Amino acid sequence: MEAPNTLSARLARATSAIRSRDARVPDIAVVLGSGLSPFASTLENATTIEFPDIPHMPVVTVPGHAGKLVLGTLPGVPNSPVVAALAGRVHLYEGHAMDTVVFASRLLVTLGAKVLLLTNAAGAISPIARPGDLVLISDHLNLQGQNPLIGPNDSALGPRFPDMSNVYDRELRARATVAAQRVDCELREGVYAALSGPSYETPAEIRMLRAMGADLVGMSTVPEAIAARHMGAKVLGISCATNLAAGVSAHELSHDEVEQTAKKTRDKFVRIVTEILADLGRAAPSA
């Protein structure tokens, strides 16, 4: 008999609670970053479950993160895939243990999603992005000082030493690029660096990140990507560049700027993500 507090047991209880409300198995899942939660409200035939109603789900405390799970279908898409949208996430800087930070993403995979789209608000380091641009994540730098796989490995979830040479799936990135073009949007690609936060980076740190090859910087996504790959899901990442990074920007950084830019980008974000999810949903059964 499985111990009641193992990660697998906690995921099973959370999954059971969700399926008691909606038995649909998602074809694809999306985690919505700062200011991007309103995408979840566009889903049709939707079931909304607040985080506190899901066992073991941590409480969201950051503005711009709604804190709810929405299961539904894409508007205006015939034979739409079932989408599980996580409207909001928790972060390492909120004081959570790393296994808590990635619990929701692991839950989406446990629910059945074979493809996980991770989105975030990010600072632009290189010229590939300016505020309001959407950028595909091609790779990442984990500079948070922690890894969600540290500790005993649950072999029922994944291997002890998972490969990370193709974290953000090349084939899915190619499909996303073509899907974005269908709605007249260019998606460039860049490397995302994850730091712990919550303070924004110093100009010296941004110069360091640029020298290391980072195009974008933020405080999320990387732990979730590692956990999802550990479980065998395919991952796609999209950053919404909401501000120029320190030393690149001429003014002080603030979370208000992040939310305001995300709000201005909302319609484009919804349009692009809907098209990408429709396309990836068609690919999910063979993923």
C-alpha positions as CSV (number, residue, x, y, z in Angstrom):
1,M,0.0,0.0,0.0
2,E,1.3,3.4,-1.0
3,A,2.3,5.8,1.8
4,P,-0.4,8.6,2.1
5,N,2.0,11.5,1.7
6,T,4.1,10.5,-1.3
7,L,4.0,12.7,-4.3
8,S,2.2,10.1,-6.3
9,A,-0.5,9.8,-3.5
10,R,-1.0,13.6,-3.4
11,L,-1.3,13.8,-7.2
12,A,-3.8,10.9,-7.1
13,R,-6.0,12.7,-4.5
14,A,-5.9,16.0,-6.5
15,T,-6.7,14.1,-9.7
16,S,-9.7,12.4,-8.0
17,A,-11.1,15.7,-6.8
18,I,-10.9,17.2,-10.2
19,R,-12.4,14.2,-12.0
20,S,-15.3,14.3,-9.5
21,R,-16.1,17.7,-11.0
22,D,-15.2,17.0,-14.6
23,A,-14.2,13.6,-16.0
24,R,-12.8,14.9,-19.3
25,V,-9.2,14.0,-20.0
26,P,-7.3,17.0,-21.3
27,D,-5.5,16.5,-24.6
28,I,-3.2,19.5,-23.9
29,A,-2.6,21.8,-20.9
30,V,-1.4,25.4,-20.5
31,V,0.0,27.3,-17.6
32,L,-0.8,31.0,-17.7
33,G,1.8,33.5,-16.5
34,S,1.5,37.0,-14.9
35,G,-1.4,38.9,-16.5
36,L,-2.2,36.1,-18.9
37,S,-4.8,34.3,-16.8
38,P,-7.8,35.8,-18.8
39,F,-7.1,33.3,-21.6
40,A,-8.8,30.7,-19.4
41,S,-12.1,32.7,-19.5
42,T,-12.2,32.2,-23.3
43,L,-12.6,28.4,-23.1
44,E,-16.1,27.1,-23.9
45,N,-18.0,24.2,-22.2
46,A,-15.9,25.1,-19.2
47,T,-15.6,23.7,-15.7
48,T,-13.8,26.1,-13.3
49,I,-12.2,24.8,-10.1
50,E,-10.6,27.1,-7.6
51,F,-7.2,26.1,-6.3
52,P,-8.4,25.8,-2.7
53,D,-10.9,23.1,-3.8
54,I,-8.1,20.9,-5.1
55,P,-6.2,18.9,-2.5
56,H,-2.6,19.9,-2.0
57,M,-2.8,22.7,-4.5
58,P,-0.9,25.7,-3.1
59,V,-2.6,29.1,-2.7
60,V,-1.7,31.8,-5.3
61,T,-0.6,35.1,-3.7
62,V,0.8,37.2,-6.6
63,P,-1.3,39.8,-8.4
64,G,-2.1,38.8,-12.0
65,H,-2.5,35.1,-11.1
66,A,-6.1,34.1,-10.8
67,G,-5.6,30.8,-9.0
68,K,-8.0,28.5,-10.8
69,L,-8.1,25.5,-13.1
70,V,-10.3,25.6,-16.1
71,L,-11.2,22.6,-18.2
72,G,-12.9,23.4,-21.6
73,T,-12.7,23.6,-25.3
74,L,-11.3,26.2,-27.7
75,P,-13.8,28.8,-29.0
76,G,-14.6,28.5,-32.7
77,V,-12.5,25.4,-33.2
78,P,-14.4,22.4,-34.6
79,N,-13.5,19.1,-32.8
80,S,-11.6,21.2,-30.3
81,P,-9.2,19.3,-28.1
82,V,-10.0,19.4,-24.4
83,V,-7.8,22.0,-22.7
84,A,-6.7,22.2,-19.1
85,A,-5.8,25.8,-18.4
86,L,-4.0,26.7,-15.1
87,A,-4.9,30.4,-14.5
88,G,-2.0,31.3,-12.3
89,R,1.0,29.6,-10.7
90,V,3.1,29.7,-7.5
91,H,6.7,30.7,-7.5
92,L,9.8,29.8,-5.6
93,Y,10.1,33.3,-4.2
94,E,6.7,32.9,-2.4
95,G,8.5,30.6,0.0
96,H,7.3,27.3,-1.4
97,A,9.4,24.2,-1.6
98,M,10.4,23.3,-5.1
99,D,8.1,20.2,-5.2
100,T,5.2,22.5,-4.3
101,V,6.1,24.9,-7.1
102,V,5.8,22.2,-9.7
103,F,2.9,20.3,-8.2
104,A,0.3,21.9,-10.4
105,S,2.3,21.2,-13.6
106,R,2.7,17.6,-12.5
107,L,-1.0,17.4,-11.9
108,L,-1.8,18.6,-15.4
109,V,0.3,15.7,-16.8
110,T,-1.2,13.3,-14.3
111,L,-4.7,14.3,-15.6
112,G,-3.6,13.0,-19.0
113,A,-2.1,16.0,-20.9
114,K,0.8,14.8,-23.1
115,V,1.7,18.3,-24.2
116,L,2.2,21.2,-21.7
117,L,2.4,24.8,-22.9
118,L,4.2,27.0,-20.3
119,T,3.7,30.8,-20.6
120,N,5.3,33.6,-18.6
121,A,5.9,37.3,-18.5
122,A,9.6,38.0,-19.0
123,G,12.1,40.8,-19.2
124,A,13.8,41.3,-22.6
125,I,17.6,41.2,-22.5
126,S,18.5,40.9,-26.2
127,P,17.1,42.7,-29.3
128,I,15.0,39.8,-30.3
129,A,12.2,41.1,-28.2
130,R,10.6,44.3,-27.1
131,P,7.7,44.8,-24.7
132,G,4.6,43.3,-26.1
133,D,6.4,40.6,-28.2
134,L,5.8,36.9,-27.8
135,V,8.8,34.7,-28.0
136,L,9.2,30.9,-28.2
137,I,11.5,29.5,-25.6
138,S,14.2,27.4,-27.3
139,D,16.2,26.5,-24.2
140,H,16.7,27.7,-20.7
141,L,19.3,28.5,-18.0
142,N,18.3,27.3,-14.5
143,L,19.8,29.9,-12.2
144,Q,17.4,29.5,-9.3
145,G,19.9,27.4,-7.3
146,Q,17.4,24.5,-7.0
147,N,16.1,21.7,-9.1
148,P,12.6,20.1,-8.6
149,L,14.1,16.6,-9.0
150,I,16.4,16.9,-5.9
151,G,15.5,14.3,-3.3
152,P,14.3,10.8,-3.6
153,N,13.1,9.9,-7.1
154,D,9.6,8.5,-7.6
155,S,10.2,6.0,-10.4
156,A,6.5,5.8,-11.0
157,L,6.7,9.4,-12.3
158,G,10.0,9.3,-14.2
159,P,13.6,8.3,-14.3
160,R,16.3,9.4,-11.8
161,F,18.4,11.2,-14.5
162,P,16.0,12.5,-17.2
163,D,17.5,13.9,-20.4
164,M,17.2,17.7,-20.9
165,S,18.7,18.1,-24.4
166,N,15.3,18.9,-26.0
167,V,13.3,20.4,-23.1
168,Y,11.3,22.7,-25.4
169,D,10.3,20.2,-28.1
170,R,11.8,21.2,-31.6
171,E,8.9,19.7,-33.5
172,L,6.3,21.5,-31.4
173,R,8.2,24.8,-31.8
174,A,8.1,24.4,-35.5
175,R,4.4,23.7,-35.4
176,A,3.8,26.7,-33.2
177,T,5.8,29.0,-35.5
178,V,3.6,27.9,-38.5
179,A,0.4,28.2,-36.4
180,A,1.3,31.8,-35.3
181,Q,2.0,32.7,-39.0
182,R,-1.6,31.7,-39.8
183,V,-2.8,34.5,-37.5
184,D,-0.2,37.0,-38.9
185,C,2.2,36.9,-36.0
186,E,6.0,36.3,-36.0
187,L,7.3,34.2,-33.2
188,R,11.1,34.5,-32.7
189,E,13.0,32.1,-30.5
190,G,15.2,32.8,-27.5
191,V,16.8,31.4,-24.4
192,Y,15.0,32.0,-21.1
193,A,17.0,32.4,-17.8
194,A,15.2,31.7,-14.6
195,L,16.3,33.4,-11.4
196,S,14.7,33.1,-8.0
197,G,13.4,36.6,-7.5
198,P,11.4,38.4,-6.2
199,S,13.8,41.3,-6.7
200,Y,14.4,42.3,-10.2
201,E,17.9,41.7,-11.6
202,T,20.6,44.3,-11.3
203,P,22.2,45.8,-14.5
204,A,25.3,43.8,-13.7
205,E,23.3,40.6,-13.5
206,I,21.7,41.4,-16.8
207,R,25.1,41.8,-18.4
208,M,26.1,38.5,-17.0
209,L,23.0,36.8,-18.4
210,R,23.5,38.4,-21.8
211,A,27.1,37.0,-21.8
212,M,25.7,33.6,-20.9
213,G,23.4,33.6,-23.9
214,A,20.1,34.6,-22.3
215,D,17.5,36.5,-24.3
216,L,14.8,36.6,-21.7
217,V,14.7,36.6,-17.9
218,G,12.0,35.6,-15.4
219,M,11.2,33.9,-12.2
220,S,9.2,30.8,-13.3
221,T,8.7,28.1,-16.0
222,V,12.1,26.3,-15.8
223,P,11.1,24.1,-12.7
224,E,7.8,23.2,-14.4
225,A,9.5,22.3,-17.6
226,I,12.0,20.0,-15.9
227,A,9.2,18.3,-13.9
228,A,7.0,17.8,-17.0
229,R,9.9,16.4,-19.0
230,H,10.7,14.1,-16.0
231,M,7.2,12.7,-16.5
232,G,7.5,12.3,-20.2
233,A,5.3,15.2,-21.4
234,K,6.3,17.3,-24.3
235,V,6.9,21.0,-23.5
236,L,6.4,24.2,-25.3
237,G,7.3,27.6,-23.8
238,I,6.1,31.1,-24.7
239,S,7.3,34.3,-23.1
240,C,5.4,37.5,-23.2
241,A,8.1,40.2,-23.1
242,T,6.5,42.7,-20.7
243,N,9.5,45.0,-20.0
244,L,13.1,45.7,-20.9
245,A,15.5,44.2,-18.4
246,A,17.5,46.4,-15.9
247,G,20.2,48.3,-17.7
248,V,18.3,47.9,-20.9
249,S,15.3,49.9,-19.7
250,A,15.7,53.6,-18.9
251,H,13.3,53.5,-16.0
252,E,12.7,51.4,-12.8
253,L,11.0,48.1,-13.2
254,S,7.7,47.3,-11.5
255,H,5.1,44.5,-11.5
256,D,2.5,47.1,-12.5
257,E,4.4,47.5,-15.8
258,V,4.4,43.7,-16.3
259,E,0.6,43.5,-15.8
260,Q,-0.1,46.5,-18.0
261,T,1.9,45.2,-20.9
262,A,0.4,41.8,-20.6
263,K,-3.0,43.4,-20.6
264,K,-2.2,45.3,-23.8
265,T,-0.9,42.0,-25.4
266,R,-3.9,40.0,-24.3
267,D,-5.8,39.9,-27.6
268,K,-2.8,38.9,-29.6
269,F,-1.8,36.3,-26.9
270,V,-5.3,34.7,-26.9
271,R,-5.4,34.6,-30.7
272,I,-2.0,33.0,-31.0
273,V,-2.3,30.6,-28.2
274,T,-5.8,29.4,-29.4
275,E,-4.3,28.7,-32.8
276,I,-1.3,26.9,-31.4
277,L,-3.3,24.8,-28.9
278,A,-5.7,23.8,-31.7
279,D,-2.8,22.6,-33.8
280,L,-1.0,20.9,-30.9
281,G,-4.2,19.3,-29.8
282,R,-4.4,17.6,-33.1
283,A,-0.9,16.3,-32.6
284,A,-1.3,15.3,-28.9
285,P,-2.5,11.7,-29.4
286,S,0.8,10.8,-31.0
287,A,3.0,13.0,-28.8
